[in-house]
């Protein structure tokens, strides 16, 4: 195997690059809906009747049906074909996403069986992100559930445009046409609001009615069976006319030292001789050579992983996006998006996350919450925070311009993940709606007098000391003592105190989690401006959340920064109670008070720990002064 093919195989495995596909790709079908609507049973029935169950698996199914099944003696429980985890079989629910493959003379299928329980919504969204068509099941006996609407909204948010409402368990309502029409009409209204092209089909997955063939116990239904509909459905992607989109996955040095670039084509096609442009930089070059899994290819199309060289080397690496010269993606650092939230803590405006879009990663800030999607009515509801499994309508900002497409234009370059930067957990999945103009015409003004010049004039180095701790721990007292000591040494300082800032700059903010985040974001920006003026800035704020303290440290990167945790036992702080706040909180007169009904997350690794229960303020101020002046 050549070095190029070795690198290609290491990056992509044995996947066929394919300049031409001999068989169309399998239709990826999501099966979703509320718990116990019969999702796994439906897939099992399809596999069984299509002859996709091997003899040994059939024997295991028969045995498992007797052990775990809920049907009559001797009846096969088709759900057990897909409920592969032991915990799922014992509890009779789907936890993980189970994928099953099936082929008919007309088409190949990949079915994704996803969980119905609300706490596994993240798993359901994972399955939806890989599918082109959704089958949303509804129990004819129970009717539509909140999860039915939520799953429909998630499908719409993640770009699925074609859906089937499979009204299951029709045998439980005597195969009633009236009941079917009632459920179908209710869902049609929701589907229209969500821009889902949806058809309704009455079925009984347990008995097979209208699954593979039409008719049976419902002669009043004149439409196609579920399988007939899936075999004929047209899922040509909305981006089929889009120019090239190739997120660069990596760079490898060839045997002669040349740079070989790798990535999978998200849209369009690529061939030697094509001129391509790099986003967001705007550099361009001509493709010299193109390789697939089996060697040189004349061209490669959508979905194909490729390796290629350029006729001249340009600044190109992982995270860049190649595109056709005549069809450029958006370049912006502000965007509007819908985000399905999976995080255990709430999504709040002002918080920072890591954005993963294609092969690109970037810090990102949720600059505002424009509302949440009501999954039943499709309306936008005004909210200050987003809870787990809700769909946020929000604005995001990145430090520098990034390249992307609106999701409806190209799903691969318009979908993203949000990752918690403190835990590494994936907390959200979203789709880009559009770029925002804000900031696009704002360019930093080059100034003759910079921070170094101001520091030289003042004879000091600008820095920030950030005091954090419970109310009553002694933050402001220590900060005031430190400022006096610095002032006596001829240092120019400014003390930003929590209460003083809230009397002016932040008087519009309360003490909810969302307002606390915005309060600290503003203070961090003000502190940075003051450091640019050459000042030593002392900040005294409870700053109870680790995420916000990390945000502050990052926003103040590149300058001297000390995080000083003023530690004191809760009861001591409550006894001191200099402002009478603990007493008010305990009487229920003050809500969202840190330490009572709002948590304080102790810093994991502060630069200084100042125990105010053991030492007086002047002694602790001297410790900070020594660190700040003698050991900057």
C-alpha positions as CSV (number, residue, x, y, z in Angstrom):
1,X,0.0,0.0,0.0
2,X,1.4,3.4,-0.9
3,X,2.2,6.0,1.8
4,X,-0.8,8.1,0.6
5,X,-3.2,5.2,0.8
6,X,-1.8,4.2,4.2
7,X,-2.5,7.7,5.5
8,X,-5.9,7.7,3.8
9,X,-6.8,4.4,5.4
10,X,-5.6,5.6,8.8
11,X,-7.9,8.6,8.6
12,X,-11.0,7.0,7.1
13,X,-10.7,3.3,7.3
14,X,-11.8,1.1,4.4
15,X,-14.8,3.3,3.4
16,X,-15.2,3.5,-0.3
17,X,-14.4,7.0,-1.6
18,X,-16.4,6.4,-4.7
19,X,-16.3,8.7,-7.7
20,X,-19.6,6.9,-8.7
21,X,-21.9,4.9,-6.5
22,X,-23.1,1.6,-7.9
23,X,-26.1,1.5,-5.6
24,X,-27.9,4.5,-4.0
25,X,-27.2,5.0,-0.3
26,X,-29.6,3.4,2.2
27,X,-32.5,5.5,3.4
28,X,-31.9,6.5,7.1
29,X,-35.2,6.3,9.0
30,X,-35.7,7.6,12.5
31,X,-38.3,5.7,14.6
32,X,-39.4,8.0,17.5
33,X,-42.3,8.9,19.7
34,X,-43.4,8.6,23.4
35,X,-42.5,5.6,25.5
36,X,-44.6,2.5,24.9
37,X,-45.9,3.7,21.5
38,X,-44.4,0.6,19.9
39,X,-41.2,1.8,18.2
40,X,-39.1,-1.3,18.7
41,X,-42.1,-3.6,17.9
42,X,-42.5,-1.8,14.6
43,X,-38.9,-2.2,13.6
44,X,-38.9,-5.9,14.7
45,X,-42.0,-6.5,12.6
46,X,-40.4,-4.9,9.5
47,X,-37.3,-7.0,9.9
48,X,-39.2,-10.2,10.4
49,X,-41.5,-9.8,7.5
50,X,-38.7,-8.7,5.2
51,X,-36.8,-11.9,6.0
52,X,-34.0,-10.0,7.7
53,X,-34.0,-12.1,10.8
54,X,-31.4,-15.0,10.6
55,X,-32.5,-18.4,12.0
56,X,-30.3,-18.2,15.1
57,X,-31.6,-14.8,15.9
58,X,-35.2,-16.0,15.3
59,X,-34.6,-18.8,17.8
60,X,-33.2,-16.4,20.3
61,X,-36.2,-14.1,19.7
62,X,-38.6,-16.9,20.4
63,X,-36.8,-17.8,23.7
64,X,-36.6,-14.1,24.8
65,X,-40.3,-13.6,24.0
66,X,-41.2,-16.2,26.5
67,X,-38.8,-14.8,29.1
68,X,-39.3,-11.0,28.6
69,X,-42.3,-10.6,26.3
70,X,-45.6,-9.2,27.3
71,X,-47.8,-10.9,24.7
72,X,-49.8,-14.1,24.6
73,X,-48.0,-17.5,25.1
74,X,-46.2,-18.4,21.9
75,X,-46.5,-14.9,20.5
76,X,-43.3,-13.2,19.3
77,X,-42.3,-9.9,20.9
78,X,-40.7,-8.2,18.0
79,X,-39.4,-5.3,20.2
80,X,-36.8,-7.7,21.6
81,X,-35.0,-7.7,18.2
82,X,-33.9,-4.1,18.7
83,X,-33.9,-3.7,22.5
84,X,-30.3,-5.1,22.6
85,X,-29.2,-3.9,26.1
86,X,-30.1,-6.3,29.0
87,X,-31.4,-3.3,31.0
88,X,-33.8,-2.5,28.1
89,X,-35.1,-6.0,27.9
90,X,-35.8,-6.2,31.6
91,X,-37.4,-2.8,31.8
92,X,-39.2,-3.0,28.4
93,X,-37.9,0.4,27.2
94,X,-35.3,1.6,24.7
95,X,-32.4,3.4,26.3
96,X,-29.7,3.6,23.6
97,X,-30.1,4.2,19.9
98,X,-30.3,0.8,18.1
99,X,-29.6,0.6,14.4
100,X,-31.0,-2.1,12.2
101,X,-30.4,-2.7,8.5
102,X,-32.9,-4.1,6.0
103,X,-33.1,-4.4,2.2
104,X,-36.1,-4.8,-0.2
105,X,-35.9,-5.1,-3.9
106,X,-36.6,-1.4,-4.2
107,X,-34.4,0.1,-1.5
108,X,-32.0,-0.4,1.4
109,X,-32.9,1.0,4.9
110,X,-31.2,1.9,8.1
111,X,-33.7,2.1,11.0
112,X,-32.7,4.1,14.1
113,X,-34.8,2.9,17.1
114,X,-34.6,5.8,19.6
115,X,-35.7,6.1,23.3
116,X,-39.0,7.6,24.2
117,X,-38.3,8.6,27.8
118,X,-37.8,12.3,28.3
119,X,-34.5,11.7,30.2
120,X,-33.0,10.1,27.1
121,X,-33.9,12.9,24.7
122,X,-30.2,13.5,24.0
123,X,-30.0,9.9,22.6
124,X,-33.1,10.5,20.4
125,X,-31.5,13.7,19.0
126,X,-28.4,11.8,18.3
127,X,-30.4,9.4,16.1
128,X,-32.3,12.2,14.5
129,X,-29.1,13.9,13.4
130,X,-28.2,10.9,11.3
131,X,-31.6,10.4,9.5
132,X,-33.4,11.8,6.5
133,X,-37.0,10.6,7.3
134,X,-38.8,10.3,10.7
135,X,-41.5,7.9,11.7
136,X,-43.2,9.4,14.7
137,X,-45.4,6.8,16.4
138,X,-48.5,7.6,18.4
139,X,-50.5,5.2,20.5
140,X,-54.1,5.1,19.2
141,X,-55.4,4.4,22.7
142,X,-53.5,7.1,24.6
143,X,-53.3,9.6,21.7
144,X,-50.5,12.2,21.2
145,X,-48.2,12.8,24.1
146,X,-45.9,15.8,24.9
147,X,-43.0,13.6,23.8
148,X,-44.7,13.1,20.4
149,X,-44.7,16.9,19.9
150,X,-41.2,17.2,21.3
151,X,-39.8,14.6,19.0
152,X,-41.4,16.3,16.1
153,X,-39.9,19.6,17.0
154,X,-36.5,18.0,17.4
155,X,-36.8,16.4,14.0
156,X,-37.6,19.8,12.5
157,X,-34.8,21.5,14.4
158,X,-32.3,19.0,13.1
159,X,-33.4,19.4,9.5
160,X,-35.6,16.4,8.9
161,X,-38.3,17.6,6.5
162,X,-40.2,14.3,5.7
163,X,-42.1,12.5,8.4
164,X,-44.7,9.8,8.8
165,X,-47.2,9.8,11.7
166,X,-47.7,6.1,12.3
167,X,-50.8,5.7,14.5
168,X,-50.0,2.4,16.2
169,X,-52.0,-0.1,18.2
170,X,-55.2,0.5,16.1
171,X,-56.2,-3.0,17.3
172,X,-56.7,-1.4,20.8
173,X,-59.4,1.0,19.5
174,X,-61.2,-1.5,17.3
175,X,-59.5,-0.2,14.2
176,X,-61.6,2.9,14.4
177,X,-61.3,5.3,11.5
178,X,-62.7,8.1,13.6
179,X,-60.0,7.7,16.2
180,X,-57.3,7.7,13.6
181,X,-58.6,10.8,11.9
182,X,-58.9,12.6,15.2
183,X,-55.2,11.9,16.1
184,X,-54.0,12.6,12.5
185,X,-55.7,16.0,12.3
186,X,-54.3,17.1,15.6
187,X,-50.8,16.2,14.5
188,X,-51.2,17.8,11.0
189,X,-51.5,21.2,12.7
190,X,-48.3,20.8,14.6
191,X,-46.5,19.4,11.5
192,X,-47.5,22.4,9.5
193,X,-46.1,24.8,12.1
194,X,-42.8,22.8,12.2
195,X,-42.6,22.7,8.4
196,X,-42.7,18.9,8.3
197,X,-44.1,17.3,5.2
198,X,-46.0,14.6,7.0
199,X,-48.4,11.8,6.1
200,X,-50.5,9.7,8.5
201,X,-50.8,5.9,8.3
202,X,-52.8,3.7,10.7
203,X,-51.0,0.6,11.7
204,X,-50.8,-2.3,14.2
205,X,-47.2,-3.2,14.5
206,X,-48.1,-6.2,16.8
207,X,-50.3,-7.8,14.2
208,X,-48.7,-6.3,11.0
209,X,-51.7,-4.3,9.7
210,X,-50.5,-1.7,7.1
211,X,-46.9,-2.3,7.9
212,X,-45.8,-4.3,4.9
213,X,-49.2,-4.5,3.1
214,X,-52.3,-2.3,3.1
215,X,-55.8,-3.5,3.9
216,X,-56.4,-6.2,6.5
217,X,-58.5,-5.0,9.4
218,X,-58.7,-1.5,8.1
219,X,-60.4,-1.6,4.6
220,X,-61.4,2.0,5.0
221,X,-57.8,3.1,4.7
222,X,-57.0,3.5,1.0
223,X,-53.4,4.8,1.3
224,X,-50.0,3.0,1.0
225,X,-48.6,0.7,3.6
226,X,-45.8,2.1,5.7
227,X,-43.2,0.2,3.7
228,X,-44.7,1.2,0.4
229,X,-44.5,4.8,1.4
230,X,-40.9,4.5,2.6
231,X,-39.8,2.8,-0.6
232,X,-41.2,5.6,-2.7
233,X,-40.3,8.6,-0.6
234,X,-38.1,11.2,-2.3
235,X,-35.3,12.4,0.0
236,X,-33.1,14.3,-2.4
237,X,-31.2,16.6,-0.1
238,X,-32.0,20.3,-0.2
239,X,-28.4,21.1,-0.8
240,X,-28.1,18.9,-3.9
241,X,-27.3,21.9,-6.1
242,X,-24.9,23.4,-3.6
243,X,-21.3,24.0,-4.6
244,X,-18.4,22.3,-2.9
245,X,-18.3,22.1,0.9
246,X,-15.3,20.2,2.3
247,X,-14.4,20.5,6.0
248,X,-10.6,19.8,6.3
249,X,-10.0,17.0,8.7
250,X,-6.2,16.9,8.8
251,X,-2.9,17.4,7.0
252,X,-0.3,14.7,6.3
253,X,3.2,15.0,4.9
254,X,3.8,12.9,1.8
255,X,6.9,11.0,0.9
256,X,8.4,14.0,-0.9
257,X,7.4,16.4,1.9
258,X,4.3,17.7,0.1
259,X,1.2,18.5,2.1
260,X,-1.7,16.1,1.7
261,X,-5.0,17.3,2.9
262,X,-7.9,15.0,4.0
263,X,-11.6,15.5,4.6
264,X,-15.1,14.2,3.6
265,X,-17.1,16.1,1.0
266,X,-20.2,17.5,2.7
267,X,-21.7,18.8,-0.6
268,X,-20.9,19.2,-4.2
269,X,-18.0,17.5,-5.9
270,X,-14.2,17.8,-6.3
271,X,-11.9,17.0,-9.1
272,X,-8.2,17.7,-10.0
273,X,-8.0,21.2,-11.7
274,X,-10.8,22.7,-9.6
275,X,-10.0,26.0,-8.0
276,X,-11.1,26.0,-4.4
277,X,-11.3,28.8,-1.8
278,X,-10.6,28.5,2.0
279,X,-13.1,29.9,4.5
280,X,-12.8,32.0,6.5
281,X,-9.4,33.1,5.3
282,X,-10.3,33.6,1.6
283,X,-7.1,32.1,0.2
284,X,-7.5,30.0,-3.0
285,X,-5.6,27.3,-4.9
286,X,-6.0,24.7,-7.5
287,X,-6.4,21.0,-6.7
288,X,-3.4,19.0,-8.1
289,X,-4.1,15.3,-7.2
290,X,-7.1,13.5,-5.7
291,X,-7.2,10.1,-4.1
292,X,-9.9,7.8,-2.8
293,X,-9.7,4.6,-0.8
294,X,-8.4,2.6,-3.8
295,X,-6.0,5.2,-5.2
296,X,-6.3,8.1,-7.7
297,X,-9.9,9.1,-8.8
298,X,-11.1,11.5,-11.4
299,X,-13.6,13.1,-9.1
300,X,-15.4,12.5,-5.9
301,X,-18.9,13.5,-4.8
302,X,-21.0,14.2,-1.8
303,X,-20.3,11.9,1.2
304,X,-16.9,10.7,-0.1
305,X,-13.8,10.9,2.0
306,X,-10.8,12.1,0.0
307,X,-7.1,13.0,0.2
308,X,-5.7,15.7,-2.1
309,X,-2.8,18.0,-2.8
310,X,-2.8,21.6,-4.1
311,X,-0.7,23.1,-6.8
312,X,0.6,25.7,-4.4
313,X,0.8,25.5,-0.6
314,X,-1.5,27.8,1.3
315,X,-2.4,28.3,5.0
316,X,-4.9,25.4,5.3
317,X,-5.5,23.1,8.2
318,X,-8.0,21.2,10.3
319,X,-11.2,23.3,10.8
320,X,-11.0,25.2,7.6
321,X,-13.7,24.8,5.0
322,X,-13.0,24.5,1.3
323,X,-15.7,25.7,-1.1
324,X,-16.3,26.5,-4.7
325,X,-15.2,30.0,-5.8
326,X,-18.6,30.9,-7.0
327,X,-20.6,29.6,-3.9
328,X,-19.2,30.9,-0.7
329,X,-20.5,30.0,2.8
330,X,-21.4,32.7,5.4
331,X,-18.5,34.2,7.3
332,X,-19.5,35.8,10.6
333,X,-18.9,35.8,14.3
334,X,-22.5,36.3,15.3
335,X,-25.3,33.8,14.3
336,X,-28.8,32.9,15.2
337,X,-29.5,29.3,16.0
338,X,-31.9,26.8,17.5
339,X,-30.3,24.6,20.2
340,X,-31.7,21.4,21.8
341,X,-30.4,21.6,25.3
342,X,-29.1,18.4,27.1
343,X,-27.2,20.0,29.9
344,X,-27.9,19.2,33.6
345,X,-27.5,22.9,34.5
346,X,-29.7,25.5,32.7
347,X,-28.6,27.3,29.5
348,X,-28.1,31.0,30.4
349,X,-27.3,34.0,28.3
350,X,-23.7,35.1,28.8
351,X,-22.2,31.7,29.4
352,X,-19.3,30.4,27.3
353,X,-19.1,26.9,25.7
354,X,-17.1,25.2,23.0
355,X,-18.6,25.1,19.5
356,X,-18.0,22.1,17.3
357,X,-19.1,22.7,13.8
358,X,-17.8,20.1,11.3
359,X,-14.1,19.8,12.0
360,X,-13.9,23.3,13.4
361,X,-13.9,24.1,17.1
362,X,-14.1,27.6,18.7
363,X,-15.1,29.2,22.0
364,X,-18.6,30.5,21.8
365,X,-20.8,32.7,24.0
366,X,-24.6,32.6,24.2
367,X,-25.1,36.3,23.9
368,X,-28.9,36.3,24.2
369,X,-31.9,33.9,24.6
370,X,-34.6,35.0,22.2
371,X,-37.0,32.4,23.7
372,X,-37.8,28.7,23.7
373,X,-39.9,26.7,21.3
374,X,-43.3,25.5,22.7
375,X,-43.2,21.9,21.3
376,X,-47.0,21.6,21.3
377,X,-48.0,25.0,19.8
378,X,-44.9,25.9,17.9
379,X,-44.9,29.4,19.5
380,X,-41.9,31.2,20.8
381,X,-42.1,31.7,24.6
382,X,-40.1,34.4,26.4
383,X,-37.7,32.8,29.0
384,X,-34.6,33.8,30.9
385,X,-33.1,30.3,30.9
386,X,-33.5,27.0,29.1
387,X,-33.9,23.7,30.9
388,X,-32.9,20.2,29.9
389,X,-34.7,18.9,26.8
390,X,-36.0,22.3,25.8
391,X,-35.3,23.9,22.5
392,X,-33.7,27.3,22.7
393,X,-33.9,30.1,20.1
394,X,-30.7,32.0,20.7
395,X,-27.9,34.2,19.4
396,X,-24.3,33.0,19.6
397,X,-21.0,34.8,19.2
398,X,-17.5,33.5,18.5
399,X,-14.2,35.5,19.1
400,X,-13.4,35.5,15.3
401,X,-15.3,34.9,12.2
402,X,-16.1,31.3,11.3
403,X,-17.5,29.7,8.1
404,X,-20.9,28.1,8.1
405,X,-24.1,27.7,6.1
406,X,-27.7,28.0,7.3
407,X,-28.9,24.5,8.1
408,X,-31.5,24.6,5.4
409,X,-28.8,25.4,2.8
410,X,-26.4,22.6,3.9
411,X,-27.0,20.4,6.9
412,X,-23.4,19.3,7.3
413,X,-22.0,22.8,7.6
414,X,-25.0,24.2,9.5
415,X,-25.3,21.8,12.4
416,X,-23.1,22.0,15.5
417,X,-22.6,20.7,19.1
418,X,-22.1,22.8,22.3
419,X,-19.6,21.3,24.8
420,X,-19.2,22.3,28.4
421,X,-15.6,23.5,28.7
422,X,-15.3,22.6,32.3
423,X,-16.6,19.0,32.1
424,X,-16.2,18.1,28.4
425,X,-19.8,17.0,28.3
426,X,-21.9,17.6,25.1
427,X,-24.7,19.8,26.4
428,X,-26.5,20.9,23.2
429,X,-27.0,20.2,19.6
430,X,-28.1,22.9,17.2
431,X,-28.7,24.2,13.8
432,X,-27.7,27.6,12.3
433,X,-30.7,29.7,11.2
434,X,-28.8,32.6,9.8
435,X,-25.8,34.9,10.2
436,X,-26.3,38.2,12.1
437,X,-25.0,41.5,10.9
438,X,-24.1,42.8,14.3
439,X,-20.3,43.3,14.6
440,X,-19.7,42.6,10.9
441,X,-18.8,46.2,10.2
442,X,-17.0,46.8,13.5
443,X,-13.2,46.7,13.2
444,X,-10.8,47.3,16.1
445,X,-9.2,50.8,15.8
446,X,-5.5,50.8,16.0
447,X,-4.3,53.2,18.7
448,X,-1.0,55.0,19.0
449,X,-0.9,54.8,22.8
450,X,-1.3,51.3,24.0
451,X,-1.4,49.6,27.4
452,X,2.4,49.3,27.6
453,X,2.7,53.1,27.0
454,X,0.2,53.9,29.7
455,X,1.9,51.4,32.1
456,X,5.3,53.1,31.4
457,X,3.8,56.5,32.2
458,X,2.3,55.2,35.5
459,X,5.4,53.2,36.4
460,X,3.3,50.0,37.1
461,X,1.9,47.0,35.4
462,X,-1.8,46.6,35.0
463,X,-3.4,43.6,36.7
464,X,-6.6,42.2,38.1
465,X,-7.1,40.7,41.5
466,X,-10.5,38.9,41.7
467,X,-11.8,38.2,45.2
468,X,-14.5,35.5,45.4
469,X,-16.3,34.1,48.4
470,X,-19.5,34.1,50.3
471,X,-21.2,37.2,51.4
472,X,-19.7,38.2,54.7
473,X,-16.4,36.3,54.1
474,X,-14.5,39.6,54.0
475,X,-13.9,40.1,50.3
476,X,-14.5,43.9,50.2
477,X,-12.7,44.5,53.5
478,X,-9.6,42.7,52.3
479,X,-9.8,44.4,48.9
480,X,-10.1,47.8,50.6
481,X,-7.1,47.1,52.8
482,X,-5.1,46.0,49.7
483,X,-6.0,49.2,47.8
484,X,-4.9,51.3,50.7
485,X,-1.5,49.5,50.8
486,X,-1.1,49.9,47.0
487,X,-2.1,53.6,47.2
488,X,0.6,54.2,49.8
489,X,3.1,52.8,47.4
490,X,2.1,55.2,44.7
491,X,0.2,52.6,42.6
492,X,-2.9,53.7,40.7
493,X,-5.8,51.4,41.4
494,X,-9.6,51.0,41.2
495,X,-11.8,48.8,43.3
496,X,-14.9,47.4,41.6
497,X,-17.2,46.2,44.4
498,X,-20.3,44.1,43.8
499,X,-22.8,46.4,45.5
500,X,-21.3,49.6,44.0
501,X,-21.5,48.3,40.5
502,X,-25.1,47.2,41.0
503,X,-26.0,50.8,42.0
504,X,-24.9,52.1,38.6
505,X,-23.7,50.0,35.6
506,X,-25.7,46.9,36.5
507,X,-28.7,48.4,38.3
508,X,-30.9,46.7,35.7
509,X,-29.9,43.3,36.9
510,X,-31.3,41.1,39.6
511,X,-29.9,38.0,41.3
512,X,-31.2,35.2,39.2
513,X,-28.6,32.8,37.8
514,X,-29.0,34.5,34.4
515,X,-28.5,38.0,35.9
516,X,-25.5,36.9,37.9
517,X,-23.9,35.6,34.7
518,X,-24.5,38.9,32.9
519,X,-23.4,40.9,35.9
520,X,-20.0,39.3,35.9
521,X,-19.6,39.4,32.1
522,X,-20.0,43.2,32.2
523,X,-17.6,43.6,35.1
524,X,-14.9,41.5,33.4
525,X,-15.2,43.7,30.3
526,X,-14.9,46.9,32.4
527,X,-11.9,45.4,34.3
528,X,-10.1,44.7,31.0
529,X,-10.7,48.3,29.8
530,X,-9.2,49.5,33.1
531,X,-6.2,47.3,32.8
532,X,-5.7,48.7,29.3
533,X,-5.5,52.1,31.0
534,X,-2.7,50.7,33.1
535,X,-4.6,50.4,36.4
536,X,-4.4,47.6,39.0
537,X,-8.1,46.6,39.3
538,X,-9.5,44.9,42.4
539,X,-12.8,43.1,41.9
540,X,-14.8,42.0,44.9
541,X,-17.7,39.8,43.8
542,X,-19.3,36.6,45.2
543,X,-19.1,35.1,41.7
544,X,-20.5,31.8,42.9
545,X,-20.2,29.7,39.7
546,X,-17.1,28.0,38.5
547,X,-18.1,28.4,34.8
548,X,-18.3,32.2,35.3
549,X,-14.9,32.3,37.1
550,X,-13.4,30.4,34.2
551,X,-15.1,32.8,31.7
552,X,-13.6,35.8,33.7
553,X,-10.1,34.2,33.6
554,X,-10.3,33.6,29.9
555,X,-11.7,37.1,29.1
556,X,-8.8,38.6,31.0
557,X,-6.2,36.3,29.4
558,X,-2.9,38.0,28.5
559,X,-2.8,40.2,31.6
560,X,-1.8,39.7,35.2
561,X,-4.6,37.9,37.0
562,X,-5.0,36.5,40.5
563,X,-8.1,34.7,41.7
564,X,-8.2,35.1,45.5
565,X,-10.7,32.8,47.3
566,X,-11.7,34.4,50.6
567,X,-12.6,31.3,52.6
568,X,-14.8,31.4,55.7
569,X,-17.2,28.9,57.2
570,X,-20.8,29.5,56.3
571,X,-22.0,29.9,59.9
572,X,-19.3,32.5,60.5
573,X,-20.4,34.5,57.5
574,X,-24.0,34.2,58.6
575,X,-23.1,35.4,62.1
576,X,-21.2,38.4,60.7
577,X,-24.1,39.2,58.3
578,X,-22.8,42.8,57.9
579,X,-25.8,43.8,55.6
580,X,-28.5,41.7,57.3
581,X,-28.9,39.6,54.2
582,X,-28.6,36.2,55.7
583,X,-31.4,37.0,58.2
584,X,-33.6,38.3,55.3
585,X,-32.9,35.1,53.3
586,X,-33.7,32.8,56.2
587,X,-37.1,34.7,56.7
588,X,-37.9,34.2,53.0
589,X,-37.7,37.9,52.3
590,X,-34.7,37.5,49.9
591,X,-34.6,35.0,47.1
592,X,-31.6,33.5,45.2
593,X,-29.3,34.3,48.0
594,X,-25.9,32.5,47.8
595,X,-25.5,29.9,50.5
596,X,-29.2,29.7,51.3
597,X,-31.2,28.9,48.2
598,X,-28.5,29.4,45.6
599,X,-25.3,27.4,45.6
600,X,-21.7,28.6,45.9
601,X,-19.3,26.4,44.0
602,X,-15.9,26.5,45.8
603,X,-13.0,27.3,43.4
604,X,-11.1,24.2,42.4
605,X,-7.7,25.8,42.0
606,X,-7.6,29.5,43.0
607,X,-4.3,31.4,42.9
608,X,-4.7,32.3,46.6
609,X,-6.8,31.0,49.5
610,X,-7.3,33.6,52.2
611,X,-8.9,32.2,55.4
612,X,-10.6,35.1,57.0
613,X,-11.6,33.0,60.0
614,X,-7.9,32.7,61.0
615,X,-6.3,36.0,60.0
616,X,-7.3,39.7,60.1
617,X,-7.8,41.6,56.8
618,X,-4.5,43.5,56.9
619,X,-2.5,40.2,57.2
620,X,-4.4,38.7,54.2
621,X,-4.0,41.9,52.2
622,X,-0.3,41.7,52.8
623,X,-0.3,38.2,51.4
624,X,-2.0,39.4,48.2
625,X,0.4,42.4,48.0
626,X,3.4,40.2,48.3
627,X,2.2,38.0,45.5
628,X,1.1,40.9,43.3
629,X,4.1,43.2,43.7
630,X,7.1,41.0,44.7
631,X,6.1,38.0,42.7
632,X,3.9,39.2,39.8
